[in-house]
Amino acid sequence: EGFIFARLKKEYKADEKKIMKDAFISAKEISDKIKEAVEKITNQKVIKGVYSANKDQMVEAMNMIDGMGQTSDNAQKSSGKEVAAKICTDFFNSVVKALGGDVAPL
C-alpha cells in the first residue's frame, strides 16, 4: 500500500545507489512495522499513513517494535503551514538520527 520515493541522480556511483536503495528499504520496513503495531493496538485500519491514537497507545505500539522501545519522552506538535511530506521527512530524519545514522544527503 505505502511507498517511499527516492530520486537517484545519474551521477551517483553504483555503491552510492546501493546505499540509498538500502536506506529507503529500511525506512519503508520501519514504516510498515509502525503501521502494523498501530493497527494492532488501536484496532484501526491505517489508510494512506493516517491514523489517530492517544499517547499511551502510541507508546505501546512503539514498544512492540524491536529497537523502538521508548527510553524517554519528547512530545511535539506539527500543524499549520507544514505539509504531510515535510512532517514525514522530519520524522524519518529524527528516527535515523536517534539511531546514530547520518541524515545528510549523499
N, C-alpha and C positions, 0 to 999 in steps of 0.2 A: 504494500500500500504506500508506504512512505519512500522518500528518496532523498539523497544528498547530492548536490550538484558540485562538481569540481571542474574548473576551467584550467586545462593544462596548456601552457604555451608551447609552441612548436620548438622553441629553442631549449626546452628542458632536456637534459640528458636522460638516458634510459633509467639510471638509478634514481634520479630525482622524480621521474614519473612513477616509479615503483613506490617510493616513499610517500608520495601524495596519494596514490591509489590505496596503499595500506592504511594510511591515516584516515582516509574517508570511509573505508570499510569498517575500521574500528569505531569511528564516530557513529556510523549507521547501526552497528551492533549495540552500542550503548543506548542509542535512541530506542531501538527495538526492545531492549531489556527494560527500560523505563516504562515504555508503553505497556508491556506485559504485566509488570508489577503494579502499575496504577490501575489497570483493568481488574486485576485480581483483588486488590484491596478495596477499591471503590465500587465494584460491581457496575462500572460504567464502561461503555464502549468508547474508546478513544478514536475520534473521527478527525482525520486530517491534522493530527497532532494536537487537537484541542481537548482538554479535559479540565474538570474542576475538582478540587479536593481540599480538605482542610489541612492545617499544618501537621496534625497527628497522623493523618492518612498518608501524607507525602513522606514523612519520616519513616513510617512503617514500610512503605513501598521501596524507598531507597535502601533501607536496611536489608531488604530481601535480595538485593543485587550484590554479588560478590565484589568486594572492593569499594562499594559505595556507602558503607555504613556511616552513619552520622558520628562525627567526632567533635563537632562544635556547631554553633548556630549563628547564622548571619542572614537575617531576613531582609529582602529588598523588594522594591516595587518598581514596575516599569509601566508607564502609561503615558498618554498624551501624544507627542509628536513621533515617537519611535514606531517603526513598523515591525511586524512579526519577524521578518527576516533578520533584522538587526538584533532583536531580542534573542533569537535562536543563536545567532553568531556569538553574541556576548556570553550566552550560557555555555556553549561548547568551548569557547576560549577559557572561561573560568574553570570548567571541568579539566581541560588539558593542563592548564597552569597549576591547578591543585594537585595533579598527578605528577608534577615536575616536568611536564613537557614544554616544548618550545612552540609558542603560538605565532611566531613571526613567519610571514610568508617566505617561500623559497626564493 
